[in-house]
C-alpha cells in the first residue's frame, strides 16, 4: 500500500481512494476470482432494500456506443440476508465496506438503516434515487425538500457515517446536495445513472419494460465531472465522485474537480481489473509529481 494514496473518508482510513461502485461489483465474490480485491480502497455493495427484491422483468442490460443502460430494478437479497451472509465476506476482503441502502418509503429506509446498525460496515451509502411510492413514483432525491426529509430521518437512527448518493436527474443537484448537508449528511456521492431511452427499432418498441432506464459508462463522464465540480464548490462535506470513470486521467480529473474519493463501476464489466490499473496509475502520478499524498490535488480546478 502506497502512503501517497492512503485516504481518510468520513473518518474511515482506506488503502486508497478507489471504491467499487454499487450495482456493478455485487458483493465482491465474482471479482475476487479475477484479482486481489483487498487492493481496493473500498467496496460499495449491491444496492439493498429492506425485504429484498427479484428485480425487473424483461431486458435488463443494453449496450450503447460509449456505455451501458440498465434496468435491473434493485435485485438484492435484502438487509437481513446481507448482514448474515454478505457483510462478513466483504469485511474479510480487507478494504472499507460500504452498504448501499435504497427504499420506496420513509419507513423502509428507516427500518433498513436501523437493521444495518448491527452490521460491521464502515459507511452507510444512502441511495435516494429510488421512487417514493407515496409521492407518485418521484425519486426522494429529485427535490431539496424531500432530500432533506429522508436524510434527516436516516441520520437520526444510523450509527454509521452517512454518505448520500445523489441522482443527476435531480431538478438542481447543487441544491439537493446542500439540502443533504443541511440535514446531517457526512458526505455525498455523485452521480448515479442518467435516465435514458433505448428503442428496439426492428420490434418498434422500447427495449425496457419500464421504458426508461439508467445510462452509465464513459458517455456520462464529462457531465458527471461537471456536477461533481459544482457540488464540491458548494458544500463543506466530502464529495465522492463517480460516473463513467475508466482511466487514471478520468480519476485525476475527478480529484482535481473536488472529489475526495472516487467510485468505479461500468468499466469493470469490460475490464474487470480496471480499478487496479487506475490505482497503479495514481501511484505513478504521485511519484512523478512529487506528491506526498493524492489529496494535494483535490479541488485545484
VEXDREN-2710 file (C-alpha; in Angstrom, 1 decimal):
% VEXDREN-2710
k/r/px/py/pz
1/UNK/0.0/0.0/0.0
2/UNK/1.4/3.4/-1.0
3/UNK/1.2/6.1/1.7
4/UNK/0.7/8.5/-1.2
5/UNK/-2.8/7.0/-1.7
6/UNK/-3.9/6.5/1.9
7/UNK/-7.2/8.2/2.2
8/UNK/-9.5/9.1/5.1
9/UNK/-13.1/9.3/4.1
10/UNK/-15.8/10.2/6.7
11/UNK/-13.3/9.1/9.4
12/UNK/-12.6/5.8/7.7
13/UNK/-8.9/5.1/6.7
14/UNK/-8.7/3.4/3.3
15/UNK/-5.8/1.9/1.3
16/UNK/-6.5/4.3/-1.5
17/UNK/-9.4/6.5/-2.7
18/UNK/-10.7/4.0/-5.3
19/UNK/-14.0/2.3/-4.4
20/UNK/-16.0/-0.3/-6.4
21/UNK/-19.3/1.4/-7.2
22/UNK/-22.6/-0.1/-6.0
23/UNK/-24.5/-2.2/-8.6
24/UNK/-21.6/-3.2/-10.7
25/UNK/-19.5/-5.2/-8.3
26/UNK/-22.0/-7.3/-6.4
27/UNK/-20.5/-8.0/-3.0
28/UNK/-17.1/-8.9/-4.5
29/UNK/-17.3/-12.6/-5.0
30/UNK/-17.1/-12.8/-8.8
31/UNK/-14.3/-10.2/-9.0
32/UNK/-12.3/-11.9/-6.2
33/UNK/-11.8/-14.8/-8.7
34/UNK/-10.1/-12.3/-11.1
35/UNK/-7.9/-10.2/-8.9
36/UNK/-7.0/-9.3/-5.3
37/UNK/-9.9/-7.2/-4.2
38/UNK/-8.0/-6.3/-0.9
39/UNK/-6.1/-3.8/-3.1
40/UNK/-9.2/-1.6/-3.4
41/UNK/-9.9/1.3/-1.2
42/UNK/-13.4/0.0/-0.6
43/UNK/-16.4/-1.8/-2.0
44/UNK/-19.9/-0.3/-2.1
45/UNK/-22.1/-3.4/-2.1
46/UNK/-25.2/-4.1/-4.3
47/UNK/-28.0/-1.8/-3.5
48/UNK/-30.1/-3.1/-0.7
49/UNK/-33.8/-2.8/0.1
50/UNK/-35.4/-3.8/3.4
51/UNK/-37.0/-7.0/2.2
52/UNK/-35.0/-7.7/-0.9
53/UNK/-36.2/-7.8/-4.5
54/UNK/-36.1/-10.1/-7.5
55/UNK/-35.7/-7.1/-9.8
56/UNK/-37.3/-6.1/-13.0
57/UNK/-38.7/-8.4/-15.7
58/UNK/-37.6/-8.3/-19.4
59/UNK/-34.4/-6.8/-20.8
60/UNK/-32.1/-5.6/-18.0
61/UNK/-28.9/-4.5/-19.8
62/UNK/-28.4/-2.8/-23.2
63/UNK/-25.1/-1.7/-24.6
64/UNK/-24.7/1.8/-26.0
65/UNK/-21.8/3.1/-28.1
66/UNK/-20.0/4.6/-25.1
67/UNK/-21.7/3.0/-22.1
68/UNK/-24.4/0.8/-20.8
69/UNK/-28.1/1.1/-20.0
70/UNK/-29.6/-1.0/-17.2
71/UNK/-33.0/-1.7/-15.7
72/UNK/-32.0/-4.2/-13.0
73/UNK/-34.7/-3.0/-10.6
74/UNK/-32.6/-3.2/-7.4
75/UNK/-32.4/-7.0/-7.4
76/UNK/-30.9/-7.8/-4.0
77/UNK/-31.0/-10.2/-1.0
78/UNK/-32.5/-7.8/1.5
79/UNK/-30.9/-6.2/4.5
80/UNK/-31.1/-9.2/6.9
81/UNK/-29.5/-11.6/4.4
82/UNK/-26.8/-9.0/3.7
83/UNK/-25.9/-8.7/7.3
84/UNK/-25.8/-12.5/7.8
85/UNK/-24.3/-13.7/4.5
86/UNK/-22.6/-10.9/2.6
87/UNK/-21.3/-8.4/5.1
88/UNK/-18.8/-10.9/6.7
89/UNK/-17.4/-11.7/3.3
90/UNK/-16.9/-8.1/2.5
91/UNK/-15.3/-7.4/5.8
92/UNK/-12.8/-10.2/5.3
93/UNK/-11.9/-8.8/1.9
94/UNK/-9.6/-6.3/3.7
95/UNK/-10.9/-2.9/2.4
96/UNK/-13.6/-0.5/3.5
97/UNK/-17.2/-1.8/3.5
98/UNK/-20.0/0.5/2.3
99/UNK/-23.6/-0.7/2.5
100/UNK/-25.8/0.9/-0.2
101/UNK/-29.4/1.3/1.1
102/UNK/-32.4/2.1/-1.0
103/UNK/-36.1/2.1/-0.2
104/UNK/-39.6/3.0/-1.6
105/UNK/-40.9/4.6/1.6
106/UNK/-39.5/6.5/4.5
107/UNK/-40.4/3.6/6.8
108/UNK/-38.3/1.2/4.6
109/UNK/-35.3/3.5/4.7
110/UNK/-35.5/4.0/8.5
111/UNK/-36.0/0.3/9.2
112/UNK/-33.2/-0.7/6.9
113/UNK/-30.8/1.8/8.5
114/UNK/-31.7/0.6/12.0
115/UNK/-31.0/-3.0/11.0
116/UNK/-27.7/-2.0/9.4
117/UNK/-26.6/-0.7/12.8
118/UNK/-26.0/-4.4/13.6
119/UNK/-23.7/-4.7/10.5
120/UNK/-19.9/-4.5/10.6
121/UNK/-19.8/-1.8/7.9
122/UNK/-17.8/1.4/7.7
123/UNK/-20.1/3.7/5.8
124/UNK/-23.8/3.7/5.0
125/UNK/-24.4/5.0/1.5
126/UNK/-28.0/6.2/1.2
127/UNK/-29.4/5.8/-2.4
128/UNK/-32.0/8.5/-2.7
129/UNK/-32.7/7.8/-6.4
130/UNK/-35.4/5.3/-5.5
131/UNK/-39.0/6.2/-6.4
132/UNK/-41.2/7.2/-3.5
133/UNK/-44.4/5.1/-3.9
134/UNK/-46.3/7.5/-1.7
135/UNK/-45.3/10.5/-3.9
136/UNK/-46.4/9.1/-7.2
137/UNK/-43.1/7.5/-8.0
138/UNK/-41.0/10.7/-7.8
139/UNK/-37.5/9.9/-6.5
140/UNK/-36.6/11.0/-3.0
141/UNK/-33.6/12.9/-4.3
142/UNK/-35.2/14.9/-7.0
143/UNK/-36.1/17.9/-4.8
144/UNK/-34.2/19.5/-1.9
145/UNK/-37.2/19.3/0.4
146/UNK/-37.7/15.5/0.0
147/UNK/-33.9/15.0/0.2
148/UNK/-33.8/16.9/3.5
149/UNK/-36.6/15.0/5.0
150/UNK/-35.3/11.5/4.2
151/UNK/-31.6/12.3/5.1
152/UNK/-32.7/13.9/8.4
153/UNK/-34.7/10.8/9.4
154/UNK/-32.0/8.3/8.4
155/UNK/-29.3/10.3/10.1
156/UNK/-31.3/10.3/13.3
157/UNK/-31.2/6.5/13.5
158/UNK/-28.0/5.4/11.9
159/UNK/-24.8/4.9/13.9
160/UNK/-22.6/4.8/10.8
161/UNK/-21.1/7.7/8.9
162/UNK/-23.8/8.7/6.3
163/UNK/-22.8/9.1/2.6
164/UNK/-25.8/10.3/0.5
165/UNK/-25.8/9.2/-3.2
166/UNK/-27.2/11.8/-5.5
167/UNK/-29.1/11.4/-8.7
168/UNK/-28.1/13.5/-11.8
169/UNK/-31.8/13.6/-12.6
170/UNK/-32.4/16.0/-9.7
171/UNK/-34.0/19.3/-10.5
172/UNK/-31.0/21.1/-9.1
173/UNK/-28.2/18.8/-7.9
174/UNK/-26.3/21.5/-6.1
175/UNK/-29.5/22.5/-4.1
176/UNK/-30.1/18.8/-3.4
177/UNK/-26.5/18.3/-2.2
178/UNK/-26.8/21.4/0.1
179/UNK/-30.1/20.0/1.5
180/UNK/-28.4/16.7/2.3
181/UNK/-25.6/18.6/4.0
182/UNK/-28.0/20.6/6.0
183/UNK/-29.9/17.5/7.1
184/UNK/-26.8/16.0/8.5
185/UNK/-25.1/14.0/5.7
186/UNK/-21.4/13.4/6.4
187/UNK/-20.7/13.3/2.7
188/UNK/-22.3/13.0/-0.7
189/UNK/-21.5/10.7/-3.7
190/UNK/-22.5/11.5/-7.2
191/UNK/-23.6/10.8/-9.8
192/UNK/-26.0/7.9/-10.1
193/UNK/-27.1/6.9/-13.6
194/UNK/-28.8/9.2/-16.0
195/UNK/-32.3/8.5/-17.2
196/UNK/-32.3/7.4/-20.8
197/UNK/-34.3/5.6/-23.5
198/UNK/-33.5/2.8/-25.9
199/UNK/-35.7/1.7/-28.7
200/UNK/-35.8/-1.6/-30.4
201/UNK/-36.3/-0.3/-34.0
202/UNK/-36.9/-3.7/-35.5
203/UNK/-39.5/-4.5/-32.9
204/UNK/-41.0/-1.0/-32.9
205/UNK/-41.0/-0.8/-29.1
206/UNK/-39.0/0.4/-26.1
207/UNK/-36.2/-2.0/-25.2
208/UNK/-37.0/-2.0/-21.5
209/UNK/-40.4/-2.9/-20.0
210/UNK/-40.2/0.2/-17.8
211/UNK/-39.5/2.2/-21.0
212/UNK/-36.8/4.4/-19.4
213/UNK/-33.5/3.1/-17.9
214/UNK/-30.3/4.2/-16.3
215/UNK/-27.3/5.2/-18.5
216/UNK/-23.8/4.8/-17.2
217/UNK/-20.3/4.5/-18.6
218/UNK/-17.8/6.8/-20.3
219/UNK/-20.6/8.7/-22.2
220/UNK/-21.7/10.4/-19.0
221/UNK/-18.2/11.2/-17.6
222/UNK/-17.9/14.9/-18.6
223/UNK/-21.4/15.7/-17.3
224/UNK/-20.8/13.8/-14.0
225/UNK/-17.5/15.6/-13.7
226/UNK/-19.2/19.0/-14.1
227/UNK/-21.8/18.1/-11.5
228/UNK/-19.1/16.9/-9.0
229/UNK/-17.2/20.2/-9.6
230/UNK/-20.3/22.3/-8.9
231/UNK/-21.3/20.3/-5.8
232/UNK/-17.7/20.2/-4.4
233/UNK/-17.6/24.0/-4.6
234/UNK/-21.0/24.4/-2.9
235/UNK/-20.7/22.1/0.2
236/UNK/-18.3/21.7/3.0
237/UNK/-18.6/17.9/3.4
238/UNK/-16.5/15.4/1.4
239/UNK/-17.6/14.5/-2.1
240/UNK/-17.2/11.1/-3.7
241/UNK/-17.1/11.3/-7.5
242/UNK/-18.4/8.7/-9.9
243/UNK/-19.8/8.5/-13.4
244/UNK/-18.0/6.9/-16.3
245/UNK/-14.6/6.8/-14.8
246/UNK/-12.5/4.4/-16.9
247/UNK/-8.9/5.6/-16.8
248/UNK/-6.4/7.2/-14.5
249/UNK/-6.8/10.5/-16.2
250/UNK/-10.6/10.3/-15.5
251/UNK/-9.8/9.6/-11.9
252/UNK/-7.4/12.5/-11.7
253/UNK/-9.9/14.8/-13.3
254/UNK/-12.4/14.0/-10.5
255/UNK/-9.9/14.7/-7.8
256/UNK/-8.9/18.0/-9.4
257/UNK/-12.6/18.8/-9.6
258/UNK/-13.0/18.4/-5.9
259/UNK/-13.7/14.7/-5.2
260/UNK/-12.1/13.2/-2.1
261/UNK/-12.5/9.7/-3.4
262/UNK/-14.0/8.0/-6.5
263/UNK/-16.1/5.1/-7.3
264/UNK/-15.6/3.0/-10.5
265/UNK/-18.4/0.9/-12.0
266/UNK/-19.4/0.2/-15.6
267/UNK/-15.8/-0.1/-17.0
268/UNK/-15.3/-3.2/-14.8
269/UNK/-17.7/-5.2/-17.0
270/UNK/-15.3/-4.7/-19.9
271/UNK/-12.1/-4.6/-17.9
272/UNK/-12.6/-6.4/-14.6
273/UNK/-9.2/-5.2/-13.2
274/UNK/-9.7/-1.6/-14.3
275/UNK/-9.6/-0.3/-10.8
276/UNK/-6.1/-1.8/-10.2
277/UNK/-4.9/-0.1/-13.4
278/UNK/-6.2/3.2/-12.0
279/UNK/-4.7/2.6/-8.6
280/UNK/-1.3/1.8/-10.1
281/UNK/-1.6/4.9/-12.3
282/UNK/-2.4/7.1/-9.4
283/UNK/0.7/5.8/-7.6
284/UNK/2.9/6.6/-10.6
285/UNK/1.4/10.0/-10.8
286/UNK/2.1/10.9/-7.2
287/UNK/5.7/9.7/-7.7
288/UNK/6.2/11.6/-10.9
289/UNK/4.6/14.8/-9.5
290/UNK/6.4/14.5/-6.1
291/UNK/3.2/14.4/-4.2
292/UNK/3.2/13.1/-0.6
293/UNK/-0.5/12.3/-0.9
294/UNK/-3.0/12.4/-3.7
295/UNK/-5.1/14.8/-1.6
296/UNK/-2.8/17.6/-2.6
297/UNK/-4.6/17.9/-5.9
298/UNK/-8.2/17.7/-4.6
299/UNK/-10.2/20.7/-5.8
300/UNK/-7.4/22.5/-7.6
301/UNK/-9.6/23.3/-10.6
END
